[in-house]
């Protein structure tokens, strides 16, 4: 089965806005989503952008304030602009995604539920009880998944996902790669859909910057 490589942070608002839609597209076109959760604190600077805490107040107010409000209204997806649990550890929630994927659980649904739990319901994705309830909600063994998520092997896999993202030139979350073509942002999902229907023309010569 062909795949879509799917890079995102388990704490990303824009991954939340695109989560159900990319899962639906993958299902519609018979593709398997390969979930690659990443550490944005490493990916974003490697791509040449400022990390969140270094950006101006005006930029944060626009991209992580007004834009959230508008996308929420436009898509009809309820979202909190500044949930209490926005910031925090990514390692355990990313580990849960990778452990669930390795176990053959419904990781597409799980990642939607996790992002919804944070951005709609302000639940703490660092919390073991929260994560256990979400894993159980997709019919998987919560204890087994959480134990695996903490393991050295799964945490090494999380690190490899981040390193792969940097190597692939991923700018941020979410980023989708379809047959080698990179699409950054949930606002590019119409282009992802087009690429799944038929490829874009090959790229021209690289600009001489």
C-alpha positions in Angstrom: 0.0 0.0 0.0 1.3 3.5 -0.8 1.8 5.8 2.1 1.6 9.5 3.1 4.4 10.5 5.5 2.8 12.7 8.1 5.0 14.9 10.3 3.3 16.8 13.1 3.5 17.8 16.8 1.1 16.2 19.2 0.6 19.7 20.5 0.0 21.5 17.2 -3.2 23.5 16.7 -2.8 23.4 12.9 -2.3 19.6 13.0 -5.6 19.5 14.9 -7.4 21.5 12.2 -6.1 19.1 9.6 -6.2 15.8 11.5 -9.5 14.4 10.5 -9.2 15.7 7.0 -5.8 14.0 6.3 -7.1 10.8 7.8 -10.2 10.9 5.5 -8.0 11.7 2.4 -5.7 8.7 3.2 -8.7 6.4 3.5 -10.4 7.7 0.4 -7.3 7.2 -1.8 -6.2 3.9 -0.2 -3.1 5.3 1.4 -1.6 4.5 4.8 -0.7 7.4 7.0 2.7 7.0 8.4 2.6 9.0 11.6 5.9 10.7 12.4 5.4 12.9 15.5 8.2 15.4 15.9 9.8 17.8 18.4 9.1 21.2 16.9 11.6 22.9 19.2 14.2 21.2 17.0 12.5 21.1 13.7 11.5 24.7 13.4 14.9 26.3 14.0 16.5 23.7 11.7 14.2 24.9 8.9 15.4 28.5 9.5 12.4 29.9 11.4 12.3 31.4 14.9 11.0 29.1 17.7 7.7 30.2 19.2 9.2 31.9 22.3 11.4 34.1 20.1 8.7 35.4 17.8 7.2 38.9 18.2 4.0 39.5 20.2 2.4 40.7 17.0 3.3 37.5 15.1 2.0 35.3 17.9 -1.2 37.3 18.2 -1.8 36.8 14.5 -0.7 33.3 13.8 -1.7 31.8 17.2 -4.6 34.1 18.0 -6.7 35.5 15.3 -5.8 32.8 12.8 -7.0 30.1 15.2 -10.3 31.9 15.6 -10.8 32.3 11.9 -9.8 28.7 11.0 -12.0 27.4 13.7 -15.0 29.3 12.4 -14.2 28.6 8.7 -13.8 24.8 9.2 -16.5 24.5 11.9 -14.0 22.9 14.2 -14.2 24.1 17.8 -10.9 25.3 19.2 -9.5 27.1 22.2 -7.1 29.9 21.4 -4.9 29.5 24.5 -5.6 26.2 26.3 -3.9 25.9 29.7 -2.2 22.7 28.6 -0.9 24.0 25.3 2.7 23.7 26.4 4.4 20.7 28.0 6.1 17.5 27.4 5.8 16.0 23.9 7.8 12.8 24.5 5.0 10.7 26.1 2.2 11.7 23.8 4.5 11.2 20.8 5.5 7.9 22.2 1.9 6.8 22.5 1.3 7.6 18.8 4.4 5.6 17.8 3.6 2.7 20.1 0.0 2.6 18.9 1.1 2.6 15.3 3.6 -0.2 16.0 0.9 -2.2 17.7 -1.5 -1.9 14.8 -4.0 0.2 16.7 -6.3 2.8 15.0 -3.6 5.5 15.2 -5.5 7.7 12.7 -8.4 8.0 15.0 -6.2 8.1 18.1 -4.3 11.2 16.9 -7.5 13.0 16.1 -8.8 12.2 19.6 -5.6 13.4 21.2 -5.5 16.7 19.4 -9.2 17.2 20.1 -8.7 16.5 23.7 -6.1 19.3 23.9 -7.5 21.9 21.6 -11.2 21.5 22.2 -11.3 20.2 25.8 -8.1 21.4 27.3 -7.0 18.0 28.6 -3.4 17.5 29.6 -1.6 15.3 27.1 1.2 14.9 29.6 -1.2 13.1 31.9 -1.1 9.3 32.0 -4.8 9.0 32.9 -5.8 11.2 30.0 -3.6 9.3 27.5 -4.8 6.0 28.9 -8.4 7.0 28.4 -7.8 8.1 24.8 -5.9 4.8 24.0 -8.8 2.8 25.5 -11.2 4.8 23.5 -9.8 3.3 20.2 -10.0 -0.2 21.6 -6.3 -0.6 22.4 -4.6 -1.9 25.5 -3.8 1.3 27.4 -1.2 -0.2 29.8 0.7 -2.0 27.0 0.7 1.1 24.8 1.8 3.4 27.6 4.5 1.0 28.7 5.8 0.8 25.2 5.6 4.6 24.8 8.1 5.1 27.7 10.5 2.5 26.3 13.9 3.4 25.0 13.1 2.0 21.6 10.0 4.1 21.1 11.6 7.2 22.4 14.5 6.6 20.1 11.9 6.3 17.3 10.5 9.7 18.3 14.0 11.1 18.0 14.4 9.5 14.6 11.2 11.1 13.4 12.5 14.5 14.4 15.8 13.8 12.6 14.0 12.6 9.5 11.9 15.7 9.5 15.0 17.9 9.6 16.6 15.8 6.8 13.4 16.1 4.7 13.3 19.9 5.1 10.1 19.9 7.1 9.2 23.5 8.0 6.7 22.8 10.7 3.5 21.1 11.8 1.7 19.6 10.0 3.7 18.6 6.9 2.5 15.9 4.5 4.7 14.1 2.0 3.0 12.5 -1.0 5.3 10.5 -3.4 8.2 12.7 -2.4 6.3 16.0 -2.7 6.2 18.1 0.5 3.1 20.1 1.5 3.4 22.2 4.6 0.3 23.3 6.5 -3.3 22.1 6.8 -4.2 24.9 4.4 -2.4 22.9 1.7 -4.7 19.9 2.0 -6.5 20.8 -1.2 -3.1 20.4 -2.9 -2.5 17.1 -1.1 -5.9 16.0 -2.5 -4.8 17.0 -6.0 -1.5 15.2 -5.6 -3.3 12.1 -4.6 -5.6 12.4 -7.7 -2.7 13.1 -10.1 0.9 14.3 -9.6 1.9 17.9 -10.1 4.3 18.6 -12.9 7.9 18.1 -11.9 9.7 21.1 -10.3 11.6 23.5 -12.5 15.3 24.5 -12.0 16.1 25.7 -8.5 16.1 29.5 -8.1 19.6 31.0 -8.2 19.4 32.7 -4.8 
